[in-house]
Amino acid sequence: MGEDLQQLISVIDFCHSRGIFHQDLKPENLLVDENKDLKISSFRLSALLEQLGNDGLLHTQCRTPAYVAPGVLKKKGYGKSKAEIWSCVVILLVLLASFPHFQDENLMKMQRRFSKLNMSFCHGFLLK
């Protein structure tokens, strides 16, 4: 499992180094080929480096709610890489627990649950 996470981070780093930010990382968008190499699919919601605001942050709200970083929900802009790292951590939790940790049918209820998270733990993922 550690190797899978390492591959995921490497693939994300590769994309970021080329100015591409996936913005919808979730297990459904991860594929493994016959050589056990990880591939990411569905770049339809991606942002490009040129889409950064004047503050150097992304401001789009187009992610799958169960994998979105709390900073994205604040609607104040968020660090382009840190929001994707949050999604990777949530994916790791899904792999470990076999179910989406932050999922709820009611979007407002789920966002309230995010707001109750220990923000000292989440601080690095909130904004910049």
Residue frames as qw, qx, qy, qz and C-alpha x, y, z in Angstrom:
[[0.000, 0.885, 0.466, 0.000, 0.00, 0.00, 0.00],
 [0.329, -0.754, 0.107, 0.559, 2.90, 2.37, 0.73],
 [0.382, -0.077, 0.610, 0.691, 4.18, 1.80, -2.79],
 [0.166, 0.665, 0.661, 0.306, 0.75, 2.71, -4.20],
 [0.162, -0.931, -0.219, 0.242, 0.71, 5.98, -2.28],
 [0.411, -0.523, 0.366, 0.650, 4.26, 6.71, -3.38],
 [0.338, 0.256, 0.685, 0.593, 3.25, 6.12, -7.02],
 [0.035, 0.841, 0.532, 0.090, 0.23, 8.38, -6.59],
 [0.271, -0.859, 0.012, 0.434, 2.34, 11.20, -5.14],
 [0.429, -0.264, 0.541, 0.673, 4.90, 10.74, -7.94],
 [0.262, 0.504, 0.683, 0.459, 2.22, 10.93, -10.64],
 [0.088, -0.928, -0.352, 0.089, 0.68, 14.03, -9.02],
 [0.388, -0.682, 0.224, 0.578, 4.13, 15.63, -8.77],
 [0.416, 0.082, 0.638, 0.643, 4.71, 14.89, -12.47],
 [0.125, 0.749, 0.582, 0.292, 1.43, 16.62, -13.38],
 [0.254, -0.915, -0.160, 0.269, 2.13, 19.60, -11.12],
 [0.479, -0.431, 0.363, 0.673, 5.61, 20.03, -12.60],
 [0.242, 0.240, 0.637, 0.691, 3.87, 20.55, -15.94],
 [0.178, 0.020, 0.074, -0.981, 1.34, 23.02, -14.56],
 [0.557, -0.238, -0.599, -0.524, -1.61, 20.60, -14.45],
 [0.226, -0.135, 0.709, -0.654, -3.73, 20.19, -11.30],
 [0.145, -0.207, -0.937, -0.241, -6.19, 17.28, -11.49],
 [0.308, -0.155, 0.200, -0.917, -8.72, 18.65, -8.96],
 [0.824, -0.116, -0.037, -0.553, -10.83, 15.50, -8.78],
 [0.282, 0.335, -0.889, 0.133, -8.58, 12.82, -7.29],
 [0.753, -0.179, 0.358, -0.522, -10.60, 9.86, -6.02],
 [0.534, -0.188, 0.820, 0.086, -10.29, 6.07, -6.27],
 [0.686, 0.553, 0.459, -0.116, -12.60, 5.96, -9.30],
 [0.426, 0.885, -0.169, -0.080, -10.03, 8.02, -11.24],
 [0.228, -0.650, 0.721, 0.077, -7.08, 5.75, -10.43],
 [0.933, 0.280, -0.131, -0.185, -6.18, 2.85, -12.68],
 [0.483, -0.553, 0.661, 0.153, -3.50, 0.17, -12.41],
 [0.657, 0.503, -0.441, -0.348, -2.07, -1.42, -15.54],
 [0.972, 0.011, -0.232, -0.022, -0.78, -4.98, -16.00],
 [0.602, 0.325, -0.448, 0.575, 2.65, -3.90, -14.68],
 [0.478, -0.650, -0.496, 0.320, 1.04, -2.49, -11.51],
 [0.268, 0.041, 0.016, 0.963, 1.83, 1.05, -12.63],
 [0.078, 0.656, 0.568, -0.491, -0.64, 3.66, -11.44],
 [0.152, 0.313, 0.456, 0.819, -2.43, 5.82, -14.00],
 [0.140, 0.452, 0.452, -0.756, -4.76, 8.76, -13.35],
 [0.160, 0.432, 0.718, 0.523, -7.81, 9.25, -15.52],
 [0.072, -0.828, -0.545, -0.112, -10.51, 11.88, -15.99],
 [0.388, -0.179, -0.074, 0.901, -8.74, 15.20, -16.31],
 [0.053, 0.664, 0.555, 0.498, -11.96, 16.99, -17.29],
 [0.341, -0.907, -0.246, -0.028, -11.99, 19.18, -14.15],
 [0.721, -0.126, -0.060, 0.679, -8.27, 19.96, -14.23],
 [0.010, -0.985, -0.025, 0.168, -6.87, 23.43, -13.71],
 [0.737, 0.407, -0.053, 0.536, -3.80, 24.81, -15.41],
 [0.505, -0.281, -0.216, 0.787, -1.13, 27.02, -13.92],
 [0.069, 0.265, 0.257, 0.927, -2.54, 29.93, -15.94],
 [0.425, -0.610, -0.529, -0.410, -5.80, 29.67, -13.94],
 [0.485, -0.337, -0.507, 0.628, -4.19, 30.73, -10.67],
 [0.079, -0.946, -0.310, -0.050, -5.62, 33.91, -9.18],
 [0.229, 0.825, -0.244, 0.455, -3.55, 37.04, -8.61],
 [0.553, -0.678, 0.389, -0.289, -2.94, 35.70, -5.10],
 [0.185, 0.468, -0.863, -0.042, -1.25, 32.56, -6.52],
 [0.399, 0.029, 0.839, -0.370, -4.13, 30.34, -5.35],
 [0.145, -0.235, -0.821, -0.500, -6.80, 28.31, -7.12],
 [0.334, 0.059, 0.352, -0.872, -10.41, 29.32, -6.59],
 [0.553, -0.017, -0.617, -0.560, -12.40, 26.61, -8.39],
 [0.547, -0.188, 0.587, -0.566, -14.98, 24.54, -6.50],
 [0.752, 0.281, -0.357, -0.478, -15.20, 21.56, -8.84],
 [0.127, 0.338, -0.921, 0.149, -14.07, 18.61, -6.73],
 [0.633, -0.309, -0.679, -0.206, -15.88, 15.50, -5.53],
 [0.425, -0.740, 0.103, -0.510, -17.13, 16.48, -2.04],
 [0.915, -0.402, -0.014, 0.018, -15.89, 13.38, -0.16],
 [0.823, 0.038, 0.020, 0.566, -12.29, 14.07, -1.26],
 [0.198, 0.821, 0.052, 0.533, -12.19, 17.86, -1.04],
 [0.468, -0.009, -0.459, 0.756, -9.80, 19.67, 1.32],
 [0.178, -0.744, -0.528, 0.369, -11.38, 21.93, 3.97],
 [0.196, -0.456, 0.132, 0.858, -9.58, 24.94, 2.46],
 [0.023, 0.198, 0.687, 0.699, -11.45, 24.49, -0.82],
 [0.200, -0.660, -0.721, -0.070, -14.75, 24.75, 1.05],
 [0.276, -0.590, -0.267, 0.710, -13.68, 28.07, 2.61],
 [0.424, 0.778, 0.395, 0.242, -13.98, 29.72, -0.84],
 [0.182, -0.936, 0.143, 0.264, -10.98, 31.94, -0.15],
 [0.527, 0.689, -0.497, -0.001, -8.54, 30.23, -2.47],
 [0.882, -0.375, 0.286, 0.002, -6.33, 27.27, -1.72],
 [0.206, -0.626, 0.680, 0.322, -2.83, 26.01, -2.38],
 [0.691, 0.408, -0.396, -0.447, -2.72, 24.21, -5.68],
 [0.481, 0.272, -0.831, 0.069, -0.69, 21.23, -4.47],
 [0.135, -0.142, 0.768, -0.609, -1.90, 20.96, -0.88],
 [0.706, 0.119, 0.168, -0.678, -5.53, 20.40, -1.87],
 [0.791, 0.290, -0.488, -0.231, -4.44, 17.44, -4.00],
 [0.250, 0.288, -0.839, 0.388, -2.31, 16.04, -1.18],
 [0.489, -0.057, 0.509, -0.706, -5.41, 16.17, 1.04],
 [0.834, 0.227, -0.149, -0.481, -7.26, 14.11, -1.58],
 [0.581, 0.356, -0.727, 0.084, -4.38, 11.60, -1.61],
 [0.083, -0.212, 0.780, -0.583, -4.62, 11.24, 2.18],
 [0.686, 0.091, 0.291, -0.661, -8.37, 10.64, 1.94],
 [0.787, 0.331, -0.448, -0.267, -7.75, 8.05, -0.79],
 [0.307, 0.322, -0.835, 0.323, -5.26, 6.33, 1.53],
 [0.398, -0.077, 0.613, -0.678, -7.93, 6.27, 4.25],
 [0.811, 0.227, -0.058, -0.535, -10.35, 4.68, 1.78],
 [0.649, 0.366, -0.667, -0.022, -7.78, 2.03, 0.88],
 [0.091, 0.250, -0.820, 0.506, -7.13, 1.29, 4.55],
 [0.392, 0.090, 0.608, -0.684, -10.76, 1.30, 5.72],
 [0.134, 0.219, 0.896, 0.363, -12.48, 0.10, 2.51],
 [0.060, 0.796, 0.599, 0.067, -15.03, 2.93, 2.60],
 [0.219, 0.610, 0.037, 0.760, -15.05, 6.72, 2.00],
 [0.386, -0.248, -0.591, 0.663, -14.31, 8.31, 5.37],
 [0.037, 0.290, 0.197, -0.936, -15.95, 11.70, 4.73],
 [0.149, -0.224, -0.717, -0.643, -18.95, 10.63, 2.64],
 [0.213, 0.390, 0.656, -0.609, -22.50, 11.75, 3.36],
 [0.263, 0.551, 0.707, 0.357, -25.58, 11.97, 1.14],
 [0.059, -0.955, -0.291, 0.024, -26.31, 15.42, 2.52],
 [0.570, 0.490, -0.094, 0.653, -23.67, 17.88, 1.26],
 [0.212, -0.780, 0.131, -0.574, -24.43, 20.47, 3.95],
 [0.855, -0.505, 0.078, -0.088, -24.08, 17.82, 6.67],
 [0.882, 0.117, -0.015, 0.456, -20.75, 16.73, 5.23],
 [0.307, 0.649, -0.114, 0.687, -19.47, 20.32, 5.10],
 [0.520, -0.744, 0.126, -0.401, -20.49, 20.80, 8.75],
 [0.948, -0.264, 0.038, 0.174, -18.50, 17.68, 9.61],
 [0.661, 0.412, -0.074, 0.623, -15.48, 19.21, 7.85],
 [0.056, -0.773, 0.114, -0.621, -15.88, 22.41, 9.86],
 [0.743, -0.620, 0.123, -0.220, -15.68, 20.37, 13.08],
 [0.888, 0.182, -0.243, 0.347, -12.37, 18.76, 12.17],
 [0.592, -0.652, 0.013, 0.472, -9.41, 19.55, 14.37],
 [0.436, 0.897, -0.004, 0.073, -8.10, 22.53, 12.47],
 [0.304, -0.777, 0.531, 0.149, -4.64, 22.29, 14.01],
 [0.683, -0.025, 0.695, 0.224, -4.32, 18.95, 12.17],
 [0.560, 0.640, 0.486, 0.204, -5.75, 20.45, 8.97],
 [0.103, -0.870, 0.024, 0.482, -3.94, 23.80, 9.17],
 [0.297, -0.394, 0.612, 0.618, -1.42, 22.99, 6.47],
 [0.235, 0.299, 0.824, 0.420, -4.21, 22.09, 4.07],
 [0.126, 0.726, 0.527, -0.424, -6.55, 25.03, 4.68],
 [0.324, 0.910, 0.048, -0.253, -5.29, 27.84, 2.49],
 [0.354, 0.800, -0.480, -0.060, -1.80, 28.60, 1.26]]
